[in-house]
Amino acid sequence: MNTPRSHSKTLFEKIFDRHVIVTRESGDALLFIDRQLIHDLHYRAFEELQATGRTIRYPDQLFATPDHSVPTTAKKLTDIPQGEMRDTVAGLQGAAERIGFTHFDMTDPRHGIVHVIGPEQGITLPGLTLVCGDSHTSTHGALGCLSFGIGSTEVKHVLATQTLWQRKPRNMRITVDGTLGPGLSAKDIILAIIRHIGAAGGTGYAIEYAGSAIRQLSIEGRMTISNMTIEAGARFGIIAPDDKTLEYVYGRPHAPTGEKWEEAMAYWRTLPSDDTAVFAKEININAAAIEPTVTWGNSPQFCVGISDVIPDPASETDLATRANMESALTYMDLLPGTPINKIEIDRVFIGSCTNSRIEDLRQAAEVFKGRCVVVPTLVVPGSGLVKSEAEREGLDRIFIDAGAQWREPGCSMCVAINGDVLLPGQRCASTSNRNFQGRQGMGSRTHLVSPAMAAAAAVTGRFTDSRQLSR
Amino acid sequence: MEAFKTVKGVVLPIDRSNIDTDAIIPKQYLKSVARSGFGANLFDEWRYLDHGEPGQEHSNRPINPNFVLNEKRYTGAEVLLARSNFGCGSSREHAVWALRDYGVKVIIASSFADIFFNNCFKNGLLPLVLPEDVIDVLFDSIKDEPGYMLEVDLESQNIITPDGTQHSFDIERFRKYCLVNGFDDIDLTLQHKKDISEFEASHKQRMPWLFEDIS
């Protein structure tokens, strides 16, 4: 018998509804938040709360690590020069010691970018609600959970109450079918999606990614997709848990074991959207048509394939978009009609919560092998565990032999507050997620690409189709 | 939180879409221990010609004469007018703190990024959505009228132009109630303490694997 349409639910709705404590007349729901991740820039939340006489409701459901401010040349707190960065990292550590929540400090082999270590440690599980004071918290949705970025006030609200008021967003499904060409990766898919729906295309929506091309991706690739969902305006980028998800989660330190695992798995199996579930918006993307992609403007929606040219704002009919394009071309110092593969670059950054997992590093290493970089290149693993795995596989030797710098884990040149910055006017091929003006340093020019494309740019000094360099 | 009163103020027009939070307040200010005083760094990289750092004296920094905020006629602006997807990018609440500290009380745009939109309400800043054709008219009007002011009446949900034209706007009822009264979210939520405790008890039974001690 078919489930009546009115009772069928999307993956998102199933998790959302299960966490509703009360609903206001206005429609806002008070959601129970299962887990919160905290990074160094939010360390003051604890003292601010305590100053108003409040307590932390669930220290056991709180997991912290310093990632934004840590220099990638530092191995421990005292390696950080005196000043704000050190105070920030020390501040988080102090709060962890005082309150007693889990904290992966810089000397802990599990330390890393908060969105890399959450899934790595099994803190992120299908079906839960998870927040962090960082917009890229959408990353965790790749495991089939409801994860989203929040502001500082909401961070304190969750610390004090373990809840958050949320208006249920509309559901959008983006189905990516077809087979992705060889040498392409999840980064190319998500850039193509953002180009298609626009930087605000997902505003007010929770996006579910589906389709054969998404299923074929590893969990790491799926995280790259979910991660950049916020660049399309949506806070949630969720993917139904499947066998790959369960295999990924199984045996991780915070994942359930024994009977609890069986119980959890039985629940997780019920999560995928019902066949008759209704989405407010449906988008279809053909994976086979996607090329290695490069952004050229100051919004991730401004991107084209490697064989393309810089578009001409004059051919854009929407006046506001045209003005945006013109301002971006001035800032980026680019002319319409320039072939992408003629654009020379000054620096390369491989890392960030978008592309710093082992699979990303393997893809970059594949291009670097036996070649040398011609521009300064920084490779920053997403966590201590990613770093040690890369070293076990000998990837570090490939990077170092190619002339790239192999660093300690952290956000590094994605948010560029740890000292890893571009100089004014420098052009960077970057595996990060934002190409905004000044993002990688005042006057910096960022082009977002996949790890393979970043490596190809590093060894040729310009944007190059990484498939031409594959063996 | 400070209660929101009716605003009548000069309008600062920034004719761009996708104004991101990195542009509103650059990253170097996120390390600052302070939560106030960011007004001097609002749109720092557009506003000044040099690179700013926290704790710096801003009064003698070189000003970018081509950035609209630096035009004399917009001094003391309390209303900011922009295009679509305002506040996209990073979740940094510093963006809202910088706007508030500068004196901005209302932002009018055709759409806002979700996280920024939420952050506004936590800090007494009203993000107000108007249709694109109305935004077009407002941009045009400001161009021709130095000292152009808008009155924003939250109670009646109207903005009133100098010639008396009214444009109504929507706001979710509870958000309005909190803004008008300056209510703190945590206090309101803790009125549901009993509901939360009851939910927790049943949630732990339904999803026990989330609450296990780590071996």
HADDOCK unambig.tbl for C-alpha pairs under 7 A between the chains (distance, minus, plus):
assign (segid A and resid 21 and name CA) (segid B and resid 195 and name CA) 6.58 0.50 0.50
assign (segid A and resid 21 and name CA) (segid B and resid 196 and name CA) 6.36 0.50 0.50
assign (segid A and resid 21 and name CA) (segid B and resid 199 and name CA) 6.07 0.50 0.50
assign (segid A and resid 26 and name CA) (segid B and resid 173 and name CA) 6.55 0.50 0.50
assign (segid A and resid 26 and name CA) (segid B and resid 174 and name CA) 6.52 0.50 0.50
assign (segid A and resid 41 and name CA) (segid B and resid 31 and name CA) 6.65 0.50 0.50
assign (segid A and resid 84 and name CA) (segid B and resid 31 and name CA) 6.12 0.50 0.50
assign (segid A and resid 84 and name CA) (segid B and resid 32 and name CA) 6.94 0.50 0.50
assign (segid A and resid 85 and name CA) (segid B and resid 31 and name CA) 6.68 0.50 0.50
assign (segid A and resid 133 and name CA) (segid B and resid 91 and name CA) 6.82 0.50 0.50
assign (segid A and resid 134 and name CA) (segid B and resid 90 and name CA) 6.83 0.50 0.50
assign (segid A and resid 134 and name CA) (segid B and resid 91 and name CA) 5.58 0.50 0.50
assign (segid A and resid 135 and name CA) (segid B and resid 90 and name CA) 5.42 0.50 0.50
assign (segid A and resid 135 and name CA) (segid B and resid 91 and name CA) 5.05 0.50 0.50
assign (segid A and resid 149 and name CA) (segid B and resid 91 and name CA) 6.68 0.50 0.50
assign (segid A and resid 150 and name CA) (segid B and resid 91 and name CA) 6.17 0.50 0.50
assign (segid A and resid 150 and name CA) (segid B and resid 115 and name CA) 6.25 0.50 0.50
assign (segid A and resid 151 and name CA) (segid B and resid 91 and name CA) 5.50 0.50 0.50
assign (segid A and resid 151 and name CA) (segid B and resid 92 and name CA) 6.12 0.50 0.50
assign (segid A and resid 151 and name CA) (segid B and resid 93 and name CA) 5.38 0.50 0.50
assign (segid A and resid 151 and name CA) (segid B and resid 115 and name CA) 6.98 0.50 0.50
assign (segid A and resid 151 and name CA) (segid B and resid 119 and name CA) 5.97 0.50 0.50
assign (segid A and resid 152 and name CA) (segid B and resid 93 and name CA) 5.89 0.50 0.50
assign (segid A and resid 153 and name CA) (segid B and resid 122 and name CA) 6.67 0.50 0.50
assign (segid A and resid 157 and name CA) (segid B and resid 186 and name CA) 5.77 0.50 0.50
assign (segid A and resid 200 and name CA) (segid B and resid 85 and name CA) 5.84 0.50 0.50
assign (segid A and resid 203 and name CA) (segid B and resid 113 and name CA) 6.29 0.50 0.50
assign (segid A and resid 203 and name CA) (segid B and resid 114 and name CA) 6.31 0.50 0.50
assign (segid A and resid 204 and name CA) (segid B and resid 114 and name CA) 6.53 0.50 0.50
assign (segid A and resid 231 and name CA) (segid B and resid 89 and name CA) 6.68 0.50 0.50
assign (segid A and resid 233 and name CA) (segid B and resid 113 and name CA) 6.22 0.50 0.50
assign (segid A and resid 254 and name CA) (segid B and resid 214 and name CA) 6.10 0.50 0.50
assign (segid A and resid 256 and name CA) (segid B and resid 209 and name CA) 5.55 0.50 0.50
assign (segid A and resid 260 and name CA) (segid B and resid 209 and name CA) 5.71 0.50 0.50
assign (segid A and resid 264 and name CA) (segid B and resid 209 and name CA) 6.76 0.50 0.50
assign (segid A and resid 320 and name CA) (segid B and resid 16 and name CA) 6.94 0.50 0.50
assign (segid A and resid 320 and name CA) (segid B and resid 17 and name CA) 6.74 0.50 0.50
assign (segid A and resid 324 and name CA) (segid B and resid 16 and name CA) 6.81 0.50 0.50
assign (segid A and resid 417 and name CA) (segid B and resid 27 and name CA) 6.29 0.50 0.50
assign (segid A and resid 417 and name CA) (segid B and resid 28 and name CA) 5.95 0.50 0.50
assign (segid A and resid 439 and name CA) (segid B and resid 22 and name CA) 6.57 0.50 0.50
assign (segid A and resid 442 and name CA) (segid B and resid 51 and name CA) 6.75 0.50 0.50
